[in-house]
Amino acid sequence: MFDPVDQLSQPVTFPFSGRTAKNRFLKSAMSERLATFSPFDPCRRGQPTEELVRLYETWAKGDIGIIVTGNIQIKKDHLEATGNAIIDKNLPSVFLQEWTEVARAAKSQGSLVIGQLNHPGRQVSINIQPYPEAPSDVEQPSTGGLLFGRPTPLTKDGIKDIVDRFAFAASILHEAGFDGVQLHAAHGYLLSQFLAKRTNLRTDEYGGSLVNRAQILLEIIAAIREAVQSPSFIISVKLNSHDEGFCIEESITVAKLLEDAGVDFIEVSGGAYEQITRSSQEKSYTVKTREGYFVEYAELLRSHLKLSKVVATGGFQTSQGMADAISRGAADIIGLARPLTAEPLLVRDILRGETKQAKGDKFPESPMLRFVASAAQMAEIGNGQDITDFDNEFQVARLIAKMQKEIPVAISEALFS
Ligand SMILES: Cc1cc2nc3c(=O)[nH]c(=O)nc-3n(C[C@H](O)[C@H](O)[C@H](O)COP(=O)(O)O)c2cc1C
């Protein structure tokens, strides 16, 4: 019998940047929604706040090998949600000082810090952007009480602008002291819209064959290398195991292209807005008998890669389940999201042998509701408040009542139905 703590505390070195993470844990991206937001003036949006810095200071104390930020938007009026952090060359400030503070906080105990960059494409609420831009004019169906505008297909100049914006944002994060970036090509946002045949109907060099559909991703990676000029800067990609119009074999082929492009690690995930109201984030390619939603896919992917590391994220609860995934060769690194909003110091406690699993969770079975609840816990940490204990029925009921008062009726109907 192997010791889970021993497995999980091993350092891991990335093949291209040569950087080493101190252990096998990664805090997966979670949209913190703790930046400034003005509904009317896009120029007063996206500035990281003190609350965001405090949140990362707390996670740093949790001894996590790699900390990935929530998705940072590259365009001030194309957001995943209000309160997103933004790095946009057309804003009056790129918030270099604030990002330097976030990097300092997240790295204060030796973690590597990676900024996740994103563009929502068609998956932007109509309240934020009635005129989305996407690979093609395939509309996002309304989901979870959210409505979406019909997207305008991006012109080639528009694509070039987006490539430049990703590279610009990466260069700012590099200057601020971040160790790397992660491109969000999962969960139905712009880059995964390009990858999936169903949302990419283009007939130019960005559509059609899989290599063409992956072209924007590869151009962004090349542009980041050009803009950052540092071989030790980590580039990572978060990729869905599959989507409608993007099958597992295609996902593996894209991962191999990413490896050829020098991507240090690929984080595997699944799902998109369209599926979020279903009863579980688990999808068809998941394991029911073992912990970790995407472990089988991660194992398959890992067998096709020679250098890039694989991070399996989703559904991990116990140190035994996490160590099993590492020891059987399914993943190099374990990604955790929701457990770290409930217990920001969980990794430290596991590594010290003080606990073997995440706390119990008495939240009702609704992925969307659980999503908002985790965001509420991040706000509590950022504000220096006690974290609502999801193992305590009274505290769960109190938070649900508060959320019902605060979130718009349409969303709340979808959440609580
Ligand atoms: C509140 C919340 C916000 C999230 N925001 C992001 C995000 O910005 N980018 C991303 O790639 N995934 C995001 N995710 C998905 C997580 O990174 C992760 O893939 C998912 O929660 C499954 O991991 P878990 O079972 O450990 O929570 C978010 C999840 C939650 C709960």
The ligand as an SDF file (V2000), in Angstrom:
LIG
                    3D

 31 33  0  0  0  0  0  0  0  0999 V2000
  -17.4710   29.3000   -8.6310 C   0  0  0  0  0  0  0  0  0  0  0  0
  -16.7830   28.5960   -9.7680 C   0  0  0  0  0  0  0  0  0  0  0  0
  -16.1820   29.3440  -10.7650 C   0  0  0  0  0  0  0  0  0  0  0  0
  -15.4990   28.7160  -11.8200 C   0  0  0  0  0  0  0  0  0  0  0  0
  -14.8540   29.4840  -12.7350 N   0  0  0  0  0  0  0  0  0  0  0  0
  -14.0550   28.8940  -13.6630 C   0  0  0  0  0  0  0  0  0  0  0  0
  -13.2140   29.6800  -14.4850 C   0  0  0  0  0  0  0  0  0  0  0  0
  -13.1460   30.9100  -14.3850 O   0  0  0  0  0  0  0  0  0  0  0  0
  -12.4560   29.0290  -15.4060 N   0  0  0  0  0  0  0  0  0  0  0  0
  -12.4620   27.6640  -15.5220 C   0  0  0  0  0  0  0  0  0  0  0  0
  -11.7360   27.1150  -16.3460 O   0  0  0  0  0  0  0  0  0  0  0  0
  -13.2360   26.8960  -14.7290 N   0  0  0  0  0  0  0  0  0  0  0  0
  -14.0050   27.4740  -13.7930 C   0  0  0  0  0  0  0  0  0  0  0  0
  -14.7210   26.7000  -12.9210 N   0  0  0  0  0  0  0  0  0  0  0  0
  -14.6340   25.2250  -13.0320 C   0  0  0  0  0  0  0  0  0  0  0  0
  -13.5500   24.6640  -12.0920 C   0  0  0  0  0  0  0  0  0  0  0  0
  -12.2610   25.1260  -12.4610 O   0  0  0  0  0  0  0  0  0  0  0  0
  -13.5330   23.1280  -12.1010 C   0  0  0  0  0  0  0  0  0  0  0  0
  -13.2080   22.7000  -13.4130 O   0  0  0  0  0  0  0  0  0  0  0  0
  -14.8550   22.5110  -11.6720 C   0  0  0  0  0  0  0  0  0  0  0  0
  -15.4200   23.2120  -10.5700 O   0  0  0  0  0  0  0  0  0  0  0  0
  -14.6850   21.0420  -11.2680 C   0  0  0  0  0  0  0  0  0  0  0  0
  -13.7510   20.9200  -10.2000 O   0  0  0  0  0  0  0  0  0  0  0  0
  -14.2190   20.6100   -8.6650 P   0  0  0  0  0  0  0  0  0  0  0  0
  -15.0730   19.3610   -8.7140 O   0  0  0  0  0  0  0  0  0  0  0  0
  -12.9530   20.3970   -7.9000 O   0  0  0  0  0  0  0  0  0  0  0  0
  -15.0040   21.7970   -8.2190 O   0  0  0  0  0  0  0  0  0  0  0  0
  -15.4480   27.2960  -11.8920 C   0  0  0  0  0  0  0  0  0  0  0  0
  -16.0600   26.5380  -10.8840 C   0  0  0  0  0  0  0  0  0  0  0  0
  -16.7100   27.1680   -9.8320 C   0  0  0  0  0  0  0  0  0  0  0  0
  -17.3350   26.3340   -8.7430 C   0  0  0  0  0  0  0  0  0  0  0  0
  1  2  1  0
  2  3  1  0
  2 30  2  0
  3  4  2  0
  4  5  1  0
  4 28  1  0
  5  6  2  0
  6  7  1  0
  6 13  1  0
  7  8  2  0
  7  9  1  0
  9 10  1  0
 10 11  2  0
 10 12  1  0
 12 13  2  0
 13 14  1  0
 14 15  1  0
 14 28  1  0
 15 16  1  0
 16 17  1  0
 16 18  1  0
 18 19  1  0
 18 20  1  0
 20 21  1  0
 20 22  1  0
 22 23  1  0
 23 24  1  0
 24 25  2  0
 24 26  1  0
 24 27  1  0
 28 29  2  0
 29 30  1  0
 30 31  1  0
M  END
$$$$
